[in-house]
Amino acid sequence: MLREMVRAFAREEVAPLAREIDREQRFPTESWERAAELGLLGMAAPVEYGGAGLGLTEMCIVAEELSAVCVSTSATVLHQADLVVSRLVRHGSDAQRRRLLPGLCDGSLIGCLAMTEPEAGSDIMSMQTRATPVDGSYLLNGVKTFITNAPVADVALVYAVTGEPGSRSLGLFIVETSRPGLARGKKFTKMGWRGSPTGELVLDDCLVPAENLIGEAGDGRAIMLAGLTTERIVMAAECVGLSQGALDVAVAYPRERRQFGRPIGEFQLIQGKLATMYAETAACRAMVMRAAALADEGRSEELMVFSAACKLMGAEVAMRSTTEAVQVLGGYGYIDEFPVERFMRDAKLMQIGGGTSEIQQHIIARALLKAPAAASL
């Protein structure tokens, strides 16, 4: 029932706006408001806070269906639902949840998660943003970059070093974007995900009260690692959606397009592309659903490696499938009359964001060499 509802929303309301928000690089306001009405922004929050009380499996279904028509909309909605709402649900205090979750669930508050820095991407533990204790508060200084929703966010969850310089002790702080000392930096023009705004946050002696610290001052690293695991699974689900969207177009086009006196779908080279796209998409979907089920069962210790495998496989398949879809459509695949060129641009970020494909390979190989049993699930 959830899949059917989200699929109808995606195809009837999100898809007609996808080309426009990509061209104009604008926030998908119409889809955001409708997603809030459908309960998608707060799907992970308990009902008492305005949420739907759903698990990661349902979140992955939403991610797949939205990404099949517009990954920009999916990224914007799922950033709120997973990276912001879920963080507060799992790690926030009751007071923090009561203060923020109702607005985040109904869409009146837009949130963002600020982790990446100019010199801390794959090597995230080298982050330089610091939180210095000052009279019952914290003074935050640093720059965050490549932050989804930063140009439009009302509240940011900001990771900062809480220990001595070079320390691996991190804290996660709630920082309202209206707070003195926080400024929005540049908004980036991107190859893909152009309807999902991305930018910088600059913290310059930004004073944050101690009650805005999520958990304890040294809890940020554990919160971050747990969050990266679910983020990779959700992104893998978005990769499945991208691949499925590309396959849908690539199957429909060869039925109509004729060359040499017959539909190009009758040519075996085209058939081979379609068959491989289908098989790889189905395999990735099975991996994602398995990972989401493990997460919902609380088997997080088994997910560090498998979530990396989901993200790696999903990203590579999304890139291949969208590229092949462009090839199947030929010249028409290269122009924006069909969505596959947008899908291809969107797919590239899947190999970069949330941990590059190379980082996923590193995580997997390191675990296998350290403990061969990690190869089994």
QUIQUIGI-V676736 format. One record per residue. N is the residue number from 0. RES is the residue in one small letter. PHI is phi in radians with two decimals (none if undefined). OMEGA is omega in whole degrees, 0 to 359 (NA if undefined). Layout:
# QUIQUIGI-V676736
n: <N | N>
res: <RES | RES>
phi: <PHI | PHI>
omega: <OMEGA | OMEGA>
This chain:
# QUIQUIGI-V676736
n: <0 | 1 | 2 | 3 | 4 | 5 | 6 | 7 | 8 | 9 | 10 | 11 | 12 | 13 | 14 | 15 | 16 | 17 | 18 | 19 | 20 | 21 | 22 | 23 | 24 | 25 | 26 | 27 | 28 | 29 | 30 | 31 | 32 | 33 | 34 | 35 | 36 | 37 | 38 | 39 | 40 | 41 | 42 | 43 | 44 | 45 | 46 | 47 | 48 | 49 | 50 | 51 | 52 | 53 | 54 | 55 | 56 | 57 | 58 | 59 | 60 | 61 | 62 | 63 | 64 | 65 | 66 | 67 | 68 | 69 | 70 | 71 | 72 | 73 | 74 | 75 | 76 | 77 | 78 | 79 | 80 | 81 | 82 | 83 | 84 | 85 | 86 | 87 | 88 | 89 | 90 | 91 | 92 | 93 | 94 | 95 | 96 | 97 | 98 | 99 | 100 | 101 | 102 | 103 | 104 | 105 | 106 | 107 | 108 | 109 | 110 | 111 | 112 | 113 | 114 | 115 | 116 | 117 | 118 | 119 | 120 | 121 | 122 | 123 | 124 | 125 | 126 | 127 | 128 | 129 | 130 | 131 | 132 | 133 | 134 | 135 | 136 | 137 | 138 | 139 | 140 | 141 | 142 | 143 | 144 | 145 | 146 | 147 | 148 | 149 | 150 | 151 | 152 | 153 | 154 | 155 | 156 | 157 | 158 | 159 | 160 | 161 | 162 | 163 | 164 | 165 | 166 | 167 | 168 | 169 | 170 | 171 | 172 | 173 | 174 | 175 | 176 | 177 | 178 | 179 | 180 | 181 | 182 | 183 | 184 | 185 | 186 | 187 | 188 | 189 | 190 | 191 | 192 | 193 | 194 | 195 | 196 | 197 | 198 | 199 | 200 | 201 | 202 | 203 | 204 | 205 | 206 | 207 | 208 | 209 | 210 | 211 | 212 | 213 | 214 | 215 | 216 | 217 | 218 | 219 | 220 | 221 | 222 | 223 | 224 | 225 | 226 | 227 | 228 | 229 | 230 | 231 | 232 | 233 | 234 | 235 | 236 | 237 | 238 | 239 | 240 | 241 | 242 | 243 | 244 | 245 | 246 | 247 | 248 | 249 | 250 | 251 | 252 | 253 | 254 | 255 | 256 | 257 | 258 | 259 | 260 | 261 | 262 | 263 | 264 | 265 | 266 | 267 | 268 | 269 | 270 | 271 | 272 | 273 | 274 | 275 | 276 | 277 | 278 | 279 | 280 | 281 | 282 | 283 | 284 | 285 | 286 | 287 | 288 | 289 | 290 | 291 | 292 | 293 | 294 | 295 | 296 | 297 | 298 | 299 | 300 | 301 | 302 | 303 | 304 | 305 | 306 | 307 | 308 | 309 | 310 | 311 | 312 | 313 | 314 | 315 | 316 | 317 | 318 | 319 | 320 | 321 | 322 | 323 | 324 | 325 | 326 | 327 | 328 | 329 | 330 | 331 | 332 | 333 | 334 | 335 | 336 | 337 | 338 | 339 | 340 | 341 | 342 | 343 | 344 | 345 | 346 | 347 | 348 | 349 | 350 | 351 | 352 | 353 | 354 | 355 | 356 | 357 | 358 | 359 | 360 | 361 | 362 | 363 | 364 | 365 | 366 | 367 | 368 | 369 | 370 | 371 | 372 | 373 | 374 | 375 | 376>
res: <m | l | r | e | m | v | r | a | f | a | r | e | e | v | a | p | l | a | r | e | i | d | r | e | q | r | f | p | t | e | s | w | e | r | a | a | e | l | g | l | l | g | m | a | a | p | v | e | y | g | g | a | g | l | g | l | t | e | m | c | i | v | a | e | e | l | s | a | v | c | v | s | t | s | a | t | v | l | h | q | a | d | l | v | v | s | r | l | v | r | h | g | s | d | a | q | r | r | r | l | l | p | g | l | c | d | g | s | l | i | g | c | l | a | m | t | e | p | e | a | g | s | d | i | m | s | m | q | t | r | a | t | p | v | d | g | s | y | l | l | n | g | v | k | t | f | i | t | n | a | p | v | a | d | v | a | l | v | y | a | v | t | g | e | p | g | s | r | s | l | g | l | f | i | v | e | t | s | r | p | g | l | a | r | g | k | k | f | t | k | m | g | w | r | g | s | p | t | g | e | l | v | l | d | d | c | l | v | p | a | e | n | l | i | g | e | a | g | d | g | r | a | i | m | l | a | g | l | t | t | e | r | i | v | m | a | a | e | c | v | g | l | s | q | g | a | l | d | v | a | v | a | y | p | r | e | r | r | q | f | g | r | p | i | g | e | f | q | l | i | q | g | k | l | a | t | m | y | a | e | t | a | a | c | r | a | m | v | m | r | a | a | a | l | a | d | e | g | r | s | e | e | l | m | v | f | s | a | a | c | k | l | m | g | a | e | v | a | m | r | s | t | t | e | a | v | q | v | l | g | g | y | g | y | i | d | e | f | p | v | e | r | f | m | r | d | a | k | l | m | q | i | g | g | g | t | s | e | i | q | q | h | i | i | a | r | a | l | l | k | a | p | a | a | a | s | l>
phi: <none | -1.06 | -1.06 | -1.13 | -1.11 | -1.21 | -1.07 | -1.12 | -1.04 | -1.09 | -1.35 | -1.57 | -2.10 | -1.42 | -0.99 | -1.09 | -1.71 | -1.05 | -1.14 | -1.16 | -1.21 | -1.19 | -1.13 | -1.55 | 0.92 | -2.04 | -1.10 | -1.40 | -0.97 | -1.06 | -1.23 | -1.05 | -1.12 | -1.23 | -1.07 | -1.11 | -1.08 | -1.43 | 1.44 | -1.39 | -1.19 | -1.92 | -1.06 | -1.57 | -1.47 | -1.07 | -1.03 | -1.15 | -1.78 | 1.73 | -1.69 | -1.94 | 1.15 | -1.62 | -1.80 | -1.22 | -1.03 | -1.16 | -1.10 | -1.20 | -1.10 | -1.08 | -1.05 | -1.11 | -1.17 | -1.19 | -1.21 | -1.18 | -2.11 | -2.79 | -1.24 | -1.07 | -1.16 | -1.06 | -1.08 | -1.17 | -1.19 | -1.29 | -1.05 | -1.16 | -1.19 | -1.72 | -1.28 | -1.88 | -1.07 | -1.09 | -1.06 | -1.20 | -1.10 | -1.39 | -2.18 | -1.35 | -1.36 | -1.07 | -1.12 | -1.13 | -1.12 | -1.12 | -1.33 | -1.94 | -1.08 | -0.98 | -1.23 | -1.19 | -1.28 | -1.55 | 1.47 | -1.27 | -1.99 | -1.84 | -1.97 | -2.54 | -1.94 | -1.92 | -2.15 | -1.14 | -2.27 | -0.95 | -1.97 | -2.44 | -1.93 | -1.07 | -1.58 | -1.15 | -1.30 | -1.61 | -1.00 | -1.88 | -1.06 | -2.08 | -2.08 | -1.83 | -1.11 | -2.51 | 0.84 | 1.39 | -2.29 | -2.24 | -1.78 | -1.78 | -2.42 | 2.71 | -2.24 | -1.94 | -2.37 | 0.98 | -1.72 | -1.09 | 1.27 | -0.97 | -1.16 | -2.18 | -1.24 | -1.64 | -2.52 | -2.13 | -1.71 | -1.99 | -1.46 | -2.60 | -1.25 | -1.92 | -1.73 | -1.21 | -0.91 | 1.51 | -1.25 | -1.69 | -1.52 | -2.09 | -2.17 | -2.02 | -2.08 | -1.49 | -2.24 | -1.21 | -1.25 | -1.51 | -1.22 | -0.96 | 1.70 | -1.93 | -2.26 | -1.44 | -1.53 | -1.20 | -1.72 | -1.55 | -1.67 | -1.98 | -1.12 | -2.30 | 0.88 | -1.29 | -1.59 | -1.95 | -1.15 | -2.30 | -2.82 | -1.89 | -2.19 | -2.02 | -1.89 | -2.25 | 0.90 | -1.50 | -1.52 | -2.14 | -1.15 | -1.06 | -1.21 | -1.57 | -1.37 | -1.52 | 1.27 | -1.74 | -1.08 | -1.84 | -1.44 | -1.06 | -1.14 | -1.13 | -1.09 | -1.12 | -1.13 | -1.13 | -1.19 | -1.11 | -1.08 | -1.23 | -1.04 | -1.17 | -1.18 | -1.13 | -1.12 | -1.10 | -1.13 | -1.13 | -1.10 | -1.05 | -1.07 | -1.02 | -1.11 | -1.16 | -1.06 | -1.13 | -1.12 | -0.99 | -1.21 | -1.20 | -1.42 | -1.22 | -1.10 | -1.16 | -1.26 | -1.76 | -1.26 | -2.04 | -2.51 | 0.98 | 1.44 | -2.70 | -1.06 | -1.19 | -1.14 | -1.43 | -1.47 | -1.14 | -1.15 | -1.18 | -1.04 | -1.09 | -1.07 | -1.11 | -1.10 | -1.17 | -1.03 | -1.09 | -1.11 | -1.21 | -1.13 | -1.10 | -1.13 | -1.13 | -1.07 | -1.10 | -1.10 | -1.10 | -1.14 | -1.13 | -1.12 | -1.11 | -1.12 | -1.06 | -1.09 | -1.18 | -1.49 | 1.38 | -1.63 | -1.13 | -1.13 | -1.61 | -1.73 | -0.97 | -1.36 | -1.19 | -1.14 | -1.12 | -1.14 | -1.06 | -1.12 | -1.06 | -1.12 | -1.07 | -1.12 | -1.17 | -1.19 | -1.06 | -1.16 | -1.16 | -1.13 | -1.20 | -1.17 | -1.15 | -1.10 | -1.04 | -1.13 | -1.08 | -1.43 | 1.10 | -1.03 | -1.22 | -1.28 | -1.62 | -1.93 | -1.53 | -1.24 | -2.06 | -1.38 | -1.19 | -1.19 | -1.20 | -1.01 | -1.14 | -1.13 | -1.16 | -1.13 | -1.04 | -1.15 | -1.12 | -1.48 | -2.10 | -1.24 | 1.20 | 1.81 | -1.11 | -1.03 | -1.17 | -1.16 | -1.10 | -1.06 | -1.10 | -1.05 | -1.16 | -1.13 | -1.06 | -1.15 | -1.14 | -1.26 | -1.36 | -2.54 | -0.94 | -1.12 | -1.14 | -1.25 | -1.82 | -2.16>
omega: <178 | 181 | 181 | 179 | 182 | 178 | 178 | 177 | 182 | 186 | 185 | 186 | 182 | 184 | 180 | 180 | 190 | 181 | 182 | 182 | 175 | 181 | 185 | 181 | 184 | 177 | 183 | 188 | 183 | 180 | 177 | 181 | 179 | 177 | 177 | 179 | 181 | 179 | 185 | 181 | 182 | 187 | 182 | 183 | 175 | 182 | 184 | 177 | 181 | 182 | 183 | 177 | 182 | 182 | 182 | 178 | 179 | 178 | 179 | 176 | 178 | 181 | 181 | 185 | 178 | 183 | 178 | 178 | 183 | 182 | 177 | 179 | 178 | 181 | 181 | 180 | 184 | 174 | 178 | 187 | 184 | 189 | 181 | 184 | 182 | 178 | 180 | 180 | 185 | 192 | 183 | 175 | 179 | 179 | 179 | 179 | 181 | 182 | 191 | 188 | 179 | 179 | 177 | 180 | 182 | 175 | 179 | 172 | 174 | 181 | 173 | 176 | 186 | 182 | 186 | 177 | 180 | 180 | 181 | 177 | 175 | 177 | 190 | 181 | 175 | 182 | 185 | 179 | 185 | 174 | 183 | 179 | 179 | 173 | 177 | 177 | 175 | 177 | 184 | 177 | 178 | 180 | 175 | 184 | 182 | 184 | 177 | 178 | 181 | 182 | 185 | 188 | 172 | 181 | 180 | 169 | 191 | 173 | 179 | 177 | 181 | 180 | 178 | 177 | 183 | 180 | 176 | 179 | 181 | 171 | 176 | 188 | 171 | 181 | 176 | 184 | 175 | 184 | 177 | 180 | 175 | 179 | 174 | 175 | 183 | 170 | 187 | 170 | 190 | 174 | 181 | 184 | 190 | 175 | 176 | 188 | 182 | 182 | 182 | 168 | 182 | 179 | 183 | 185 | 179 | 183 | 184 | 181 | 183 | 180 | 176 | 174 | 178 | 185 | 179 | 186 | 181 | 184 | 189 | 182 | 179 | 177 | 181 | 182 | 177 | 180 | 178 | 179 | 180 | 178 | 181 | 178 | 179 | 178 | 176 | 176 | 176 | 176 | 177 | 178 | 177 | 180 | 179 | 177 | 178 | 179 | 180 | 180 | 184 | 176 | 183 | 187 | 183 | 176 | 184 | 184 | 181 | 173 | 181 | 173 | 179 | 179 | 183 | 175 | 178 | 181 | 187 | 179 | 175 | 179 | 179 | 178 | 182 | 181 | 179 | 177 | 180 | 184 | 182 | 178 | 179 | 179 | 179 | 179 | 179 | 178 | 182 | 181 | 176 | 180 | 180 | 178 | 177 | 179 | 181 | 177 | 179 | 182 | 187 | 182 | 181 | 192 | 183 | 181 | 185 | 177 | 176 | 178 | 177 | 181 | 179 | 182 | 181 | 181 | 181 | 179 | 178 | 179 | 179 | 184 | 181 | 177 | 179 | 178 | 176 | 181 | 179 | 181 | 179 | 181 | 180 | 176 | 185 | 179 | 189 | 172 | 175 | 186 | 189 | 177 | 175 | 177 | 182 | 178 | 180 | 184 | 184 | 181 | 179 | 178 | 185 | 185 | 180 | 185 | 183 | 177 | 180 | 177 | 177 | 177 | 179 | 180 | 183 | 184 | 179 | 180 | 181 | 181 | 179 | 183 | 183 | 179 | 180 | 179 | 183 | 175 | NA>
